[in-house]
Amino acid sequence: MMFKSSLQLRLILSSLIWTVASLVLTGLLIVSLFKGHIEKRFDGQLSDHLEELVAASEISPNGRLGLTWSPSDPRFNRPHSGWYWEIQENGSVIHQSNSLLMATVFPKGQETDTFIQTNGPSGQAIRLYSRQIAFPRSADSFVFVVAGPVSDMEDDIRTFSGNVILVLSVLSCVLLGMIVLQIKYGLLPLKRLTQSLSQIRSGDLEKMPTDFPLEVQPLATELNTLLEYNFTLLERARTQVGNLAHSLKNPIAVLMNEAKDVPGEKGNLIRQHLNSATDSITRYLDKARIAGSSSLLGTKTDLGEVAADIKFSLEKLFNQSSLEINLSGMEGLMVRADPQDMEELFGNLMENACKWAKRRISISGTSQDGLILIQIEDDGPGVPFKHMNDLVKRGLRLDETKPGTGLGLHIASEIAELYGGQLDFFTSNLGGLGIKITLPQAL
């Protein structure tokens, strides 16, 4: 499964297979060529020894063949060394090397002037070369035979093969390292492409860079075109939603104005349904706007800055009540959300806390496991535990003496949910209501 899913691994493994196969074939070819060269050199050595033996031969006046000297190679004197020579006349051995110890190596009836492989006196494999020679002063012809051990060739071939395997193994490791580096370097643009997309999603870039290699740049260009189209489409949808809201609100406003003059139960019913229609239009338009903002690439907001701005505004608004608003741990908490939505979320929650607080409001934040956790607490009268789940109900007001529409907590809850978060309520350590906001962190 990993082989199929990883392009880098596929390239490395396929390159490794071809490299190893090529090196194995190269090694076999080199060893085969070397083996042929060794055999040819060995045969040449046997031929040279035979020439030396012929040169040392001399026919005596009585027609007998004698040797004026023996071959100088000391291996011919070592018993059963594998190096042998002999001279035959009419099938009988008349001269031979000391290494044969009176044995013979040339099979009867064997053709001459050929290289053959047979077994020596001690059973070892030997390579044999024979030639039939006729001398002017002799009526008979003589067969000169020289043999050498096959193990000498095999030892050289084995040693050479070991060296070839060692060299090719080192070479394969070097080539594999170079292949890995080459593939990693070649795939760097794709990694950079992924990083650029991540930066666009997090808001650090507006569009893809234009300095990719020729093979990757068309993809980056198409992605930029797609991002631009997505942004244009979203803006067009927002514009159309705004136009729809404007085109509906004006007629409803006219109907509301006219409904004021309708008396009795009928007028109340008309006004009630018109108010309900206005609330529904506002609610669903806000949902559409928030949903569009939450899916827009590159949208990112610093909650610390939002909370600080709202704190400044609320301190001006409630300056007669001597409220103390404390912010802690809010610096650098980033969420992928539209700034206006976060201002509305925190504005509703912080304003609600200011309405109920006696003197103190605490706002603290932290990040944990990819989430941002913010707590807004006040020292007001608080809310009974059994009523906490009802706080986000639309239009609910637990205390009619306080100003408001009962929509603030409901709107804040909808905004948090549309951005993948939630609101939780608890009893604050300050004695009043505590609100915990959970939102995904922008990484």
N, C-alpha and C positions, 0 to 999 in steps of 0.2 A: 504494500500500500504506500509506504514511504517512497519507494522507487518511482511510483506513478505520480505522486503529488509534488515531488521536489524536482524542479528543472535542473538545479545545480547538481543534485545527486545523479540524475539520469545522464547528464553530460560527463560527469567524472567516471561513472561506471562504464559507459560506452567507450570513452577514450581509453580507460584502463584495459578493457577487453581487447581493443584493436592494438594497443601498444604491446601488451604481453604476447598476443598472437604473432605480431610482426617480429618481436625480439626472439621468440621461440623458433620461428621459421628461419630467421637470420642465423641463429646459433646452430641449427641443424645443417644449414647450407655451409657455414664456415667449417664445422667439424667434418662434413663430408668432403669438402675441398682439401682440408688438411690431411684427412685419411688417404685420399688419392695421392697427395704429394708425398706422404710418408712411404706408401707402398712403392711409389716410383723411385724414391731415393733408396729404399731398401733393396729393390731389384737392381738398381745401378751398382750398389755396393757388392751384391752377389756377383754381378757381371765383372766388376773390377777384380774381385778375388779370383774368379775363373781365368781372366786374362793373365793375371800374375802367375797362376799355376801353369798355364800353357807356356808362358815365357820362360818358366824355370825348367820346362821339359826338354829332354835331349835324347836323340836316338843313337844308341851305341853302334859300333861296327857290326856287331852280331845281330842288330835289329831289335834290341831290347830298349824299352823306354826307361830313362832314368831322370832324376831331378838334380839340377845343379845347386838349388837352394830350396828351402821350405818357405811357405808363406809366412810373412813377418808378424801377422796378427797373433798375439799370445793366446787369444781365446780358442784357437785351434789346438792348443796344447792342454787345455783344461778339460779333464774327463767329463763327458756328457754336459758340456757347456751349452750345447745347442748349436754351436758353430762347428760345421764339419766340412771336410772335402775328401774326395776319393777319386781314383782313376781306375777305370775298368777296361780290360782287354778281353774280347770274346766272352763277356758276361762274368769274368772273374776279376776280383779286386787285386790290382798289382801295387798300388800305393794308396795310403789313406792317412788322415790326420790322427794325432795321438788321442784326440778327444773321443774318437769312435770306439776305442778299446776293442779292435778287431771285429766290430759289427759293421753292418752296411746300411746305407740310407736310400739307395737307389733301387726301387722295385724292378723286378725283372719284367721285360717286355714293355717298359715305359718309354714313350716317345721322348726324343731328345729335342733340344733347342726350345724348351718351354719352361714356364714357371708353374710349379704345382705346389699344393699344400698337402702335407702328409704328417705322419707321426715319426719322431726320432726314436733312438734306441731306448730312451727312458720313458717313452710314451708322451713326451711333450710335443706340441704342435710346432712344426718347422716349415719354412718356405724353401723350396729346392729349385735350383736352376742347373740344367745339364746341357752339354753340347758335345756333339760327336766331331772329333778332330782326326784328320788323316795327315801323316807326316810323309815326306818324299822317300825316305830311306826305309820305310816300314811297309810291309805288305798288308798289315792289319790296321784298322782304324781304332781309335781310343775314345772312350766316353769320359769326359771330365765332369765332375759333379761338385757343386758347392751348395751348402745349406746354412740357413741361419734361423734362430728361434723367432716364432711369431710374437712371442711375449714382448720382445724389444719394441716392435711396432705398436702393440697394444698399450704398453706402458707410456709411450710417447703420446699416443692418441688420448689415453685416459687423463694424463697430466694436462694436455692442451684443452681437453673438454672441461676439466675442472676450472681452469683459468678463464675459459670462455663463459662458463656459467656464472663465475664470480663477477666478471666484468659486466656481463649483461644484467645481472641482478642489481648491481650498483647503478648501472645506467637506467634500469627500469624505475628504481626509486627516485633518481634525479628527474627523470621524465615525468613521473607521476606528480612529484612536487611542483614541477613547472606547469603541468596541466592544471592542477588545482589552483595555482596562483593565476594562471591565464583565465580560467573559467570565472574565478571570483572577480578578477579585474574586469572581465567582459560583461559580467552581470551587475556591476556596480550601478550603471544607469537605471536598471530596473529597481534596485534598492532605493536609489535617489528619487525615482518616480513615486514609489510608495511613501517615502518620507515627505515629499512635497504634497501629496494628497492628504496625508495626516495633518500637515501644517495648515492646509486650506480648511480642513474640517475643524481644526482648533482655532482658526482665526488669525494665525500668524502669517499667512500668505493670502493674497487675493486671487491669484491665478497661477497656473503652472509656469515654471521658468522656460525660457526659449533657447537654452544653450545645451540641449541634449544631443547625443550623437544622431547622425542622419537616420539610422534605423529606428530610433525611439522618438525622435521629434514629431513625426506625424501623429503618434498616439497622444503625446502631450498637447499638440494643437487641437486634436479632436476633443480631448478632455476639457480644454479651455472653452471650446465652442459649446460643449454640453453644459458646462457650468454657467456660461453666459446665458444660454437658452433657459436654463432652470431659474436663474435669477429674474430674467425678463418675464417668464411665465408667472412667477410668484408675484412680481410687482403688478402685472396685469390683473391677476386675480384679486390682489388687494384693492386695486383701483376700482374694479368692478363691484367688489363688496362695498366699498365706500360710496360708490354711486348708487347702489341699491339702497343702502341705508338712508342716503340723502333723499332719494326719490320716494321712500316710504314714510320717512319721518315728517316731511312737509305735509302730505295729505292727512296723516294721523293728527298732526298738530292742528290743522284746520278743523277736523272732525271733533277734536277735544274742545276747541274753542266754541264750536257750534253746540256741542252737547251740554255746555253750561246752561244753555237756555231751555233745555228740555227738562220739564219738571217731573216730579214724582218718581215712582219706582222704575219707570222706563228710562228716565235720564240716568238714574244711578246705575242701571244695568249697562247702558251704553258706555258710560264713563269707566265702569269697572273693566269691561272687555277691552276698551281702548288702552287703558293702563297696562293690562296684561299683555296686549300685543306689543306695546312699546317696550316693556321689560323683556319679552321674548326676543324681539329684534336686537335689542342692545346686548343681551346675553349671548346669543348665537353669533353675532358679529364679532364680539370679543373672543369667543372660542375660536372662530375661524382665523382671526388675526394672530392669536397666541399660537395655534397649531402651525400656522405658516412660519412664524418666527422660530419656533422650536426646531423645525426641520431644515432651516436655512443654514447652509454651510458657512462657517466663518463667524457666526454670531457668538460673541463672548462678552461677559459682563463681570466687572469687579464688584463683588457684593460689599466689600469694605467701603468703596467710594459711594455706592448707593446708600448704605446705612448712614454714612457720615453726612451726606447731603440732606437726607430726611431728618436726621437729628437736628441739624441746623434750622430747618424750617419749623419743626415742631417746637423747638425751644423759643422761637419767635412767637409762635401761635399760642403757646401756653405759658408765656413769660410771667403772668400774674400768679400762677400757682406754685412757683418755685420748685418745679420738677427737676430732678437730677437724672439725666440719661447717661449711662455708662456703656461704652463700647470696649470690648476686649477680644483679641484673637481674630479680628475680622480682616486683617491685612492680607492681601494676596489670595483671597478665596475667590476663585474664578468658576463661573458656570456658563454653559453654552445656552444663553438665553438673551432675548431682546432686552435692552436696558429699560425701556418703558414698562415692560411687563414686571421686571424685578422692582422698579420704583412703585408700581401699583401694589404688588405683593407686600413689600416691606412697609409701604405707606399705610395700607389698611391695618396691618398687624401692629405697627408701632403707634399709630394714632389711637387704635383701640386700647392699647396699654396706657397711653397718656390720659384717656378719658377716665379710666378706673383707678389709676395709681394715686397714692396719697402724696408721696414725695420722691419715690425712687423707682427707676426702671433700669434693668440690667439686660444687655444684649451681648452674648458671647458666641464665638464660632470656632470650629475646628474641622479638620479634614481627616477622614479615616476610611481606608479600603476603597478609594475611588468615590467616596461620598462626602458631601459637605453637610455638617450638622450645626444648626444655629438654634439657640434658645433665647426667647424673648420673655422676660419675667417682670412682674410688677408687684408692688406691696399693697395692692388694693384688696377688696373684700373677697376676691376669688369666686369660683363657681363650684357648687356641689358636684361631687363625682358623678352622680346619676344624671346630671344635665350636660356633662362635657361632650358627649357624642352628639348632642342636639345643637351645638354651637355653630356648626357649618350649614344648618338648614336655612334655606333662602327665606329672608324676611323675618326670621325669628329674633325677638328682642326679649331677653329675660328681665330687663328693667326698663319700663317705659319712661322713667324719669330722665334717663340719659338721652342726649340727642343722637340721632342716627336713623338709618333705614333698615338695619338688620341685614345688610347685604355684604358688609366688608369682609367678614370671616368666610362667607360662602364664596365670594369672588377670589379671595386669597387661596382657598382650598382648591378651586378649579384651576387657577394658574399653576399651583405646585403640581397637581396631578398631570396637567398637560405637558409639563416638562419632565415627567417621570419621577416626581417626588411626592411628598405627602406632608400633612400637618397632623401632629399629635398634641394632645392637651394633657397637662398634669398640674398638680399643686406645687407652686413655686416655693423655694426655700425662703423667699421674702414674705410669704404669707398669702400672696395673691395668685393670679392665674399664670401658668407657664405654658408657652407654646413652643414646640420643637418642630423646626423646619428641616426636612431632609431633601437634598437635591443632588443630582449627579454632578460630580466635579469635572470641569473642563481640563483635560490633561494636556 
